[in-house]
Amino acid sequence: MMSGIRLLSFFALSFIASGLGWDSLSLAQHNVISGILYNEDDSNRFMIDPPGEMTTKTLDKLVDDLAGTHVTTYIICCCAKNANYPSEAWSVYGDGFDPNLDNTQPFFGDVDPAGRDGLRRWAHNLQKMTAEGIDTNAYMIERSREKGISPWISIRMNDAHDAPLKESPLHSRFFMDHPEFRRKTGSVGAWTDVCLDYGRPEVRAHAMALIEEVCSRYDMDGLELDWNRFPLHLKEGEEDLYRDVLTEWMGEVHEVVKSAEDK
């Protein structure tokens, strides 16, 4: 189980050029990934069917449509700010949603009413799958292997959707409870202003908790850390101060992945 997990870190070239011994590694020493890598969004699968009507047929089709194409790797995203499976490490999207209430319920916060139908499908269908004992990530991993596609899990390292909103259901408990951990506080200019500051040990610990859980939970071929969602991770002016800290932290992630391989 989980033999030879690969670790792919987008937007991490500055981390790799470090003193961790990684500088001596070359592509020739590793199996190069070929073909097309297809990233499945963390919410897309839940928004296809009407609220509360999702079945595994939807998951089957998402994978089956890629079979026989040039897609060799299916990268299944498991989170934005919230997890999309019953996580113990992070809050889960849809917490607080009541399918018996309309779109004025508190769950939707200050989201524009015009954008609530999609969020409703997402929350209701995720709740339905969970109630039926179906972890969509695990299901799609198994389906991918059946179709000859290598299954990976992807973690968004700093999602900033709905940055201008104060009470969006896309915001996690960690994000809401700790505004002091954001790159900037106060008024929001760019979305990346509210990205979490990885110079803070609390933020790194929060991310590591999910990484460890994912590595122990899923029988995946690889783990992608998606630093492009969204690509600012340190406070302005502190990049030089903390980039080596992040490089070191990536080494810790590598050890977690190696440990999962051996189990």
C-alpha positions in Angstrom: 0.0 0.0 0.0 1.2 3.5 -0.9 4.5 2.3 -2.4 6.6 5.0 -3.9 4.5 8.2 -3.4 5.8 11.1 -5.4 5.8 14.7 -4.1 5.1 17.5 -6.6 5.3 21.0 -5.3 4.2 23.7 -7.8 5.7 27.2 -7.4 8.6 25.8 -5.3 11.7 26.3 -7.3 13.2 28.6 -4.7 12.6 25.9 -2.1 14.5 23.2 -4.0 17.6 25.3 -4.4 18.5 24.9 -0.8 20.9 23.3 1.6 18.8 20.2 2.3 20.8 18.0 0.0 18.1 18.3 -2.6 20.5 20.4 -4.8 22.3 17.3 -5.7 19.2 15.6 -7.1 18.4 15.6 -10.8 15.6 14.5 -13.0 17.7 11.7 -14.2 17.6 10.2 -10.7 13.8 10.1 -10.6 11.0 8.7 -12.8 10.0 11.6 -14.9 6.2 12.1 -15.1 5.0 11.9 -18.7 1.7 12.6 -20.4 -1.0 15.1 -19.2 -1.6 15.8 -15.6 -5.3 16.6 -15.0 -6.4 18.5 -11.9 -9.9 17.8 -10.6 -11.2 20.8 -8.6 -12.3 20.2 -5.1 -15.8 21.5 -5.7 -16.6 20.6 -9.3 -17.8 17.0 -8.7 -20.4 18.2 -6.1 -21.8 21.0 -8.4 -22.9 18.8 -11.3 -26.0 17.2 -9.9 -29.0 19.0 -8.3 -28.8 19.4 -4.5 -29.0 16.1 -2.7 -29.1 14.0 -5.9 -25.4 13.2 -6.4 -24.5 9.5 -6.9 -21.2 7.7 -7.7 -22.2 7.7 -11.3 -21.0 11.3 -11.5 -17.6 10.3 -10.1 -17.4 7.4 -12.5 -18.1 9.7 -15.5 -15.5 12.3 -14.4 -12.8 9.6 -14.4 -14.1 7.5 -17.3 -14.1 10.5 -19.7 -10.3 10.7 -19.3 -9.7 7.0 -20.0 -8.0 6.3 -23.3 -6.8 9.9 -23.7 -3.3 11.3 -23.1 -4.1 11.9 -19.5 -1.8 9.7 -17.4 -2.2 11.4 -14.0 -5.4 12.4 -12.3 -4.8 14.9 -9.5 -7.7 15.0 -7.2 -8.0 18.1 -5.1 -9.2 17.5 -1.6 -9.5 21.1 -0.2 -9.6 24.8 -0.6 -9.7 26.5 2.8 -11.9 23.7 3.9 -11.6 19.9 3.3 -14.0 18.1 1.0 -14.0 14.9 3.0 -14.7 14.1 6.7 -11.4 15.5 8.0 -10.4 15.6 11.6 -7.5 18.0 10.8 -9.4 20.8 9.1 -13.0 22.1 9.0 -15.1 20.6 6.3 -17.0 22.5 3.6 -20.8 22.5 4.3 -20.4 22.6 8.1 -23.5 24.4 9.3 -25.5 23.9 6.1 -29.1 22.8 6.6 -30.7 21.2 3.5 -34.2 21.9 4.9 -33.6 25.7 4.9 -33.6 28.0 1.9 -30.8 30.2 0.6 -31.3 32.9 3.2 -29.9 30.6 6.0 -26.9 31.8 8.0 -24.6 29.3 6.2 -24.4 31.5 3.2 -23.1 34.5 5.1 -22.6 37.6 2.9 -22.4 35.7 -0.4 -24.3 37.4 -3.2 -27.7 35.7 -3.5 -27.0 35.1 -7.2 -24.1 32.8 -6.3 -25.7 30.7 -3.6 -27.3 27.9 -5.8 -23.9 26.4 -6.7 -22.7 26.6 -3.1 -25.9 24.8 -2.1 -25.3 22.0 -4.5 -21.8 21.6 -3.2 -22.8 21.5 0.4 -25.8 19.3 0.0 -24.1 16.7 -2.3 -21.0 16.6 -0.1 -23.3 15.9 2.9 -25.1 13.2 1.0 -21.9 11.4 -0.1 -20.6 11.6 3.5 -23.8 10.3 5.0 -23.6 7.3 2.6 -20.1 6.6 3.7 -18.5 7.7 0.4 -15.2 9.6 0.5 -15.2 11.0 -3.1 -11.4 11.3 -3.1 -10.9 7.6 -2.2 -13.6 6.6 -4.6 -11.9 8.4 -7.5 -8.5 7.1 -6.6 -9.8 3.5 -7.0 -11.7 4.3 -10.2 -8.6 5.9 -11.7 -6.6 2.8 -11.1 -9.3 0.7 -12.7 -9.0 2.9 -15.8 -5.2 2.8 -16.0 -4.7 6.4 -14.7 -2.3 7.2 -11.9 -4.2 8.8 -9.0 -2.8 11.7 -6.9 -4.2 13.9 -4.2 -3.7 17.7 -4.4 -3.7 20.2 -1.5 -4.2 23.8 -2.1 -1.7 25.5 0.1 -3.3 29.0 0.4 -6.7 29.3 -1.2 -8.1 32.9 -1.2 -11.5 32.5 -2.8 -14.1 35.1 -1.6 -11.3 37.2 -0.1 -13.4 40.4 0.0 -16.2 38.7 1.9 -16.3 38.5 5.7 -18.6 35.6 6.2 -18.4 33.3 3.2 -18.9 29.6 3.7 -15.7 29.1 1.8 -13.8 30.5 4.8 -12.5 27.9 7.2 -12.7 28.1 11.0 -9.0 28.5 11.1 -9.1 31.4 8.7 -12.0 33.1 10.5 -10.6 32.6 14.0 -7.1 33.9 13.2 -7.1 37.1 11.1 -3.7 37.8 12.6 -2.2 34.9 10.6 -3.0 36.6 7.2 -0.4 38.3 5.1 -2.2 41.6 5.6 -4.9 42.7 8.0 -7.5 45.4 7.6 -9.0 46.3 4.2 -8.5 43.9 1.3 -7.0 45.1 -1.9 -5.8 42.0 -3.8 -7.1 38.5 -3.0 -3.6 37.5 -2.0 -3.7 40.0 0.9 -5.7 37.5 2.9 -3.4 34.5 2.1 -2.0 32.9 5.2 1.5 33.9 6.2 3.7 30.8 6.2 6.2 32.7 8.2 4.0 31.8 11.2 4.6 28.4 12.7 0.9 28.1 13.4 0.1 28.3 9.7 2.8 25.7 8.8 1.4 23.4 11.6 -2.1 23.8 10.2 -1.0 22.8 6.7 1.1 19.9 8.0 -1.8 18.5 9.9 -3.8 18.0 6.7 -0.7 16.7 4.8 -0.2 14.0 7.5 -3.8 13.1 7.5 -4.0 12.8 3.7 -0.8 10.7 3.6 -2.3 8.3 6.1 -5.8 8.3 4.7 -5.4 7.8 0.9 -3.7 5.0 -1.1 -2.4 7.5 -3.7 0.5 7.5 -6.2 1.5 11.0 -5.5 0.8 14.2 -3.5 0.7 17.6 -5.2 1.2 20.7 -3.0 -0.5 23.5 -5.1 1.3 26.7 -4.1 -0.3 28.5 -7.1 -3.6 28.6 -5.2 -2.7 31.4 -4.4 0.9 32.3 -5.0 1.8 34.7 -2.2 2.7 33.0 1.1 4.8 35.4 3.2 4.3 38.9 4.4 5.5 41.6 2.0 9.1 42.4 2.9 9.7 39.2 4.8 10.4 36.9 1.9 14.1 36.8 2.4 13.6 36.3 6.1 11.5 33.2 5.8 12.2 31.5 2.5 14.8 29.2 4.1 12.2 28.3 6.8 9.8 27.2 4.0 12.6 25.3 2.3 13.3 23.4 5.6 9.5 22.9 6.0 9.3 21.3 2.6 12.0 18.9 3.7 9.8 17.9 6.7 6.9 17.3 4.2 9.2 15.1 2.2 9.9 13.0 5.3 6.1 12.7 6.0 5.6 11.4 2.4 8.6 9.0 2.7 7.1 7.7 6.0 3.8 7.0 4.3 5.5 5.0 1.6 6.8 2.6 4.2 3.5 1.8 5.7 
